[in-house]
Amino acid sequence: MCGIIGYVGARPCTNLLYEGLRKLEYRGYDSAGVSVLSGGRIEVVRAVGNMDSLERELKGNGYSGARLGLGHTRWATHGRPSTENAHPHSDCTGEISIVLNGIIENYVQLRESLSADGHEFTSETDAEVVAHLIEKHYDGDLLEAVRLTYGDISGHFAFCAIHSGHPELIAGARKECPLLIGVGEGEAFVASAIPAFLSETREVMVIGDEELFRITPEGAEVMDLQKNVLDREQTRVHWDVDAAEKGGFETFMRKEIYEQPDSLADTIAGRLPDSGGVVLDEMLIGDDVLADIDKVYIVACGTSYHAGMVGRYVLENWANVAVELDIASEFRYREPVLSPSTLVVGISQSGETADTLAAMRQARKLGAKVLAITNIMGSQATRDADGIIYTRAGLEIGVAATKSHIAQIAAIHLLALYLAQVRGTLTAAQIGAIAAELKEIPELLRRYLKHESATHEIAKRYYQQPFFLFLGRGVGLPVCLEGALKLKEISYIPTEAYAAGEMKHGPIALLDKGSPVVVVATDGHVYDKVVSNIEEVRARQAAVIAVATEGNEGIAAYSDDVMFVPRTSEMLSPLISVVPLQLLAYHIAQLKGCNVDQPRNLAKTVTVE
Ligand code: AGP
């Protein structure tokens, strides 16, 4: 996440940058900062916390002569929220300033080699290497230094740079992270999202993936990586400001569903290096301790609990370790049997859910090692844990969790691979093969979402039904539980989710002619069993809506409707099979006219018991 903005032109820019950042605050608010060229020097103002803190810092410090500058609002990934870690970052001379959104995967090696060459770092961030690389490559041509820096770094990112020797130039590049140019009269903006400059100009120029750009008061140029200027037209946007904040999507939830490929890519970035193995910098629980654990105990609530349930299958399968799972509000009032060789994993998007925190604290008191999987750097969960795996889903605004769930499942996969590595339950080659497949999934998801339209049609057929049953087996069980939770929380339709094999012990009595039954029937070792359960449903004349693997043409014979998803190996399949269920819930809720971003009676973070 993170939001970045730049301005070059004839107007005083400090306030323009500040107002632009206000519009980008939804992308993160751990810290914020601006750098402006004033009196021939680059002046940097940064503050921890949201934009109100930056506003206080800027009071009486507006650098009214500045006509060139950068701004940044941060969602912390590398380095805790602090003034030193806030952007913009500078080089050793203070002549160069940069802002970055994204992750530099090879920053550790780059930092070591730059330090060996005498560069002095002042932050813990990955982004600061970009300022020092530009310094290293700078020979009077800022764009060329940006281009050479791009060649040095790997990962996914968008960055902008200014130099005190170039008062009318911003140069930068992007790879996979968003960056757009706003072209005005005698001025230009660059930003992570259009709302940042929409009140100033509606003329937009797109910077494509793996492209460079330069903006000056005279206009904008976009270039390929050899600096050939590309023929890029400007387009006029007609969005209102509210739509713009949602990136053109009608709701935050839909936007977040479509951000899932990035959420997954960010969460695994740098943790599965091509050289092999699994790297978890914040694990902090020693490999010797992890090698000896005899039980993993997962505690969480709601959607996070469903991610934990995926963990049960994956951890047993890959790390050959016993797994128990409980809802945090139950766990905290039981007498769980824990020991120093139990690893308790608390999963919480917010890191602030009262029941999950209480369960984690109790586990620690009982002598277990505690690991937090959370999306929020510095949250309470991180302080109540011995080790952390951060999900990197970015800020999630929709109350119904979507992109944070995908990131949680990915974090679980990382944990399982890490334990398999230290416990020797998978070979290096097996870990490498799973890692390679995991890295392909963001692209599979992107393609799936681009061509997805089936769920809307299916939603239209069923949205007036009074009840939905969801069935799944194996890793399909947590997926169906999550699908049912999504549907009930945003459409208010009663749902029941069950292990498919358990249906005949009770829930089958609910079925009637035409009752919609959503079945997760992706390929896997229990597929044939799921088909038998589908037959049982059909015998009661219920309507089967199946989630199935692309290429499985046979499923049509057993189903009224099918939502096909790309093929993956079984343990990775929840990363994809949950997405059609999120979309189904979404479309049904929209058709019913519900407020999907703020469903009734719910809160994004549940800090009470
Ligand atoms: C999911 O859509 C919900 N909003 C809810 O179940 C949520 O997952 C739960 O409250 C746990 O929150 P946490 O991940 O922040 O701990």
Boltz pocket constraint, residues with backbone or C-beta under 6 A from the ligand:
constraints:
  - pocket:
      binder: B
      contacts: [[A, 301], [A, 302], [A, 303], [A, 304], [A, 347], [A, 348], [A, 349], [A, 350], [A, 351], [A, 352], [A, 353], [A, 356], [A, 399], [A, 400], [A, 401], [A, 402], [A, 489], [A, 603], [A, 604], [A, 605], [A, 606]]
      max_distance: 6.0
